[in-house]
Amino acid sequence: MTTPDASGETPAKITELPPGLAPVVILVEPQLAENIGMTARAMANFGLSELRLVNPKNGWPKKGVREAASGATHVLDRATIHGSVAEAIGDLQYVLATTARERGQMKRVFAPEAAMGELVAREGQRTAVMFGRERVGLTNDEVSLADAIITFPVSPDFPSLNLAQAVLLVGYAWRQASGRAVLPFSGELLSPPATREALVALFGSLETALDEARFYPPEKRDIIARNMRDMLHRMSLTEQDVRTFRGALRALTRKGS
């Protein structure tokens, strides 16, 4: 087992779980530097940081891999290289293999969400998800070393997934299952709902402006005014909304005077 040399770059600030407390991601004979780099990026997106590479094609490190990682270089710096799948999983206690096709093996088959629930339930155990080669995936012998299978509910018309896409789906499912899927912002109102007093004042300003502009047909004035009040109520205006509307009305009436 070997560890890549340090790159000299400033390491990213990491606030997620340290290696050993989250699933390991294992790539078996990955070929393209771009796929390894984008895998590191996908892992970092969802708080996974331990990457193991089994016999990466054309050696390691690969030219262009760090650029493809888009800043997730801490994952690459910690990545370890292994000569076989058996070596890569030797210290683990529960391993899942990803595959897009039925293998004829008597193993449980999980969708990503259920699979990550299994891993979360095994707190304290060393777990991993294993991904195969870009073109042909894992061999049957490699799948036979896993405890269970993950497959994805993709369209049968186009079931092909990019390697990093598969890692992204698993990482997202793990973050959901582990209770870490907290949105970075809520979109909550920064201004409180408008009071009735503020709304009534807005209605008055709007109706006065429309009267002055001769907007209302005389026989339908009251009906239209009530309909417009109902429309504004349905908008659930905030105090800031009311201030903005009233400011716009003042600007319009000044311009017309």
C-alpha positions in Angstrom: 0.0 0.0 0.0 1.4 3.4 -1.0 0.3 7.0 -0.4 0.8 9.7 -3.0 3.4 12.4 -2.3 2.2 15.7 -0.9 1.6 18.2 -3.6 2.7 21.3 -1.7 -0.8 22.9 -2.1 -2.6 24.4 0.8 -5.0 21.7 2.1 -8.7 22.4 2.0 -10.5 23.1 5.3 -12.3 19.9 6.2 -15.2 19.9 8.6 -16.6 16.5 7.8 -16.1 13.1 9.4 -12.5 11.9 9.5 -11.6 8.7 7.6 -12.8 5.6 9.3 -16.2 7.0 10.3 -17.7 7.2 6.8 -17.7 4.6 3.9 -14.6 4.1 1.9 -14.9 4.6 -1.9 -12.9 2.0 -3.9 -12.3 2.4 -7.6 -11.1 -0.8 -9.3 -8.7 -0.2 -12.2 -9.9 3.3 -13.1 -8.6 4.5 -16.4 -9.2 8.2 -16.8 -7.7 10.9 -14.7 -10.8 13.0 -15.2 -13.0 10.3 -13.7 -10.8 9.9 -10.6 -10.7 13.7 -10.1 -14.4 14.0 -10.5 -14.9 11.1 -8.2 -12.9 13.0 -5.5 -15.0 16.1 -6.2 -18.3 14.0 -5.8 -17.0 12.5 -2.6 -16.1 15.9 -1.1 -19.5 17.2 -2.0 -21.1 14.8 0.4 -18.5 14.5 3.1 -16.7 11.3 2.0 -12.9 11.5 2.1 -11.3 8.0 2.0 -10.5 6.9 -1.6 -8.8 3.6 -2.5 -7.5 2.9 -6.0 -6.9 -0.6 -7.2 -4.3 -0.8 -10.0 -5.2 2.5 -11.7 -4.3 2.3 -15.4 -1.1 4.0 -16.4 0.1 4.5 -12.9 -0.5 7.1 -10.2 -0.7 10.1 -9.8 -2.2 10.9 -13.2 -1.8 14.1 -15.1 -4.9 16.3 -14.9 -6.4 14.5 -12.0 -6.1 17.4 -9.6 -7.6 19.8 -12.1 -10.6 17.6 -12.5 -11.1 17.4 -8.7 -11.9 21.2 -8.6 -10.4 21.7 -5.2 -11.1 18.3 -3.6 -7.4 17.6 -3.5 -7.6 16.5 0.1 -9.3 13.4 -1.1 -6.6 12.7 -3.7 -3.8 13.5 -1.2 -5.1 10.8 1.1 -5.8 8.2 -1.6 -4.1 4.9 -1.3 -3.0 2.5 -4.0 -3.7 -1.3 -3.8 -2.6 -4.2 -5.9 -5.8 -6.1 -5.8 -9.4 -5.9 -4.6 -8.7 -8.4 -1.8 -5.9 -6.1 -0.5 -8.1 -3.0 -0.8 -10.9 -4.5 1.3 -8.8 -6.5 3.7 -9.4 -4.3 6.8 -13.1 -3.8 6.0 -16.1 -5.5 7.6 -18.9 -4.8 5.1 -18.5 -4.1 1.4 -21.0 -3.2 -1.3 -20.4 -3.7 -5.0 -22.0 -1.5 -7.6 -23.2 -3.1 -10.9 -25.6 -2.2 -13.6 -26.4 -5.8 -14.6 -27.6 -9.0 -12.9 -24.8 -11.3 -11.9 -26.6 -14.5 -11.1 -25.1 -14.4 -7.6 -27.2 -15.0 -4.5 -26.7 -11.6 -3.0 -29.1 -9.0 -1.7 -29.6 -6.1 -4.1 -30.2 -2.6 -2.9 -31.0 0.7 -4.4 -28.6 3.5 -3.2 -30.9 4.8 -0.4 -31.5 1.4 1.1 -27.8 0.4 0.7 -26.7 3.5 2.6 -29.2 2.8 5.3 -27.4 -0.5 5.8 -24.1 1.2 6.1 -25.4 3.8 8.6 -26.9 0.9 10.7 -23.4 -0.6 10.9 -21.9 2.2 12.9 -18.5 1.3 14.3 -17.8 -1.0 11.4 -15.4 -0.3 8.5 -17.5 -0.2 5.3 -17.0 0.5 1.7 -18.6 0.9 -1.7 -16.7 -0.6 -4.6 -17.0 0.7 -8.2 -15.7 -1.0 -11.3 -13.9 -0.1 -14.5 -15.3 2.6 -16.8 -16.1 0.3 -19.7 -16.8 -3.1 -18.1 -17.4 -2.6 -14.4 -16.5 -5.2 -11.8 -15.8 -8.8 -12.7 -18.0 -11.5 -11.3 -15.1 -12.7 -9.0 -14.8 -9.1 -7.6 -18.5 -8.9 -7.0 -18.3 -12.2 -5.2 -16.1 -10.6 -2.6 -18.8 -8.1 -1.6 -21.6 -8.6 0.9 -24.3 -7.1 -1.3 -25.0 -5.3 -4.5 -26.0 -1.7 -5.2 -27.7 -1.0 -8.5 -29.4 2.2 -9.8 -33.0 2.6 -11.0 -31.9 4.1 -14.3 -33.9 4.2 -17.5 -33.6 0.8 -19.3 -33.3 2.8 -22.6 -30.0 4.3 -21.4 -28.6 2.6 -18.3 -25.0 3.8 -18.7 -23.6 5.9 -15.8 -20.3 7.7 -15.7 -18.1 6.5 -12.9 -18.2 9.8 -11.0 -22.0 10.0 -11.5 -22.4 6.7 -9.8 -20.2 7.9 -6.9 -22.2 11.1 -6.7 -25.5 9.2 -6.4 -24.1 7.0 -3.6 -22.6 9.9 -1.8 -25.9 11.8 -1.9 -27.7 8.7 -0.6 -25.2 8.3 2.2 -25.6 11.9 3.3 -29.3 11.6 3.4 -29.2 8.3 5.3 -26.7 9.6 7.9 -28.8 12.6 8.7 -26.2 15.1 7.3 -28.3 16.3 4.4 -28.9 19.9 5.8 -29.6 22.5 3.2 -27.0 25.3 3.1 -29.7 28.0 3.3 -33.4 28.0 4.0 -35.0 30.8 1.9 -36.9 32.0 4.9 -38.4 35.5 4.8 -36.1 38.2 5.9 -39.0 40.6 6.4 -42.1 39.7 8.6 -45.5 39.4 7.1 -47.2 42.7 6.6 -49.7 43.9 9.2 -53.4 44.5 8.3 -52.7 48.2 8.9 -49.9 48.2 6.3 -52.1 46.3 3.8 -55.0 48.6 4.2 -52.7 51.6 3.7 -51.4 50.0 0.5 -55.0 49.3 -0.7 -55.8 53.0 -0.1 -52.7 54.3 -2.0 -53.3 51.9 -4.9 -57.0 52.7 -5.2 -56.3 56.5 -5.0 -53.7 56.2 -7.7 -56.0 54.2 -10.0 -58.9 56.6 -9.4 -56.7 59.5 -10.4 -55.6 57.6 -13.5 -59.3 56.9 -14.3 -58.6 53.2 -14.4 -61.9 52.0 -12.9 -65.1 51.9 -15.0 -67.6 53.7 -12.7 -70.1 50.9 -12.5 -67.4 48.3 -11.7 -65.1 50.3 -9.4 -66.0 48.5 -6.1 -65.9 45.0 -7.6 -62.5 45.6 -9.2 -61.1 47.1 -6.1 -62.2 44.1 -4.0 -60.7 41.7 -6.6 -57.4 43.5 -6.5 -57.4 43.4 -2.6 -58.0 39.7 -2.8 -55.1 39.3 -5.3 -52.8 41.2 -3.0 -53.9 39.0 -0.1 -53.0 35.9 -2.0 -49.5 37.2 -2.5 -48.8 37.0 1.3 -47.0 40.3 1.2 -44.2 41.1 3.7 -43.6 44.5 5.3 -40.8 45.0 2.8 -43.1 44.1 -0.1 -45.6 46.7 1.0 -42.9 49.4 1.3 -41.7 48.6 -2.1 -45.2 48.7 -3.7 -45.9 52.0 -2.0 -42.6 53.5 -3.1 -43.3 52.4 -6.7 -46.8 54.0 -6.5 -45.3 57.3 -5.2 -42.8 57.4 -8.0 -45.5 56.8 -10.6 -47.9 59.4 -9.2 -45.1 62.0 -9.0 -44.2 61.3 -12.6 -47.8 61.7 -13.7 -48.4 64.9 -11.8 
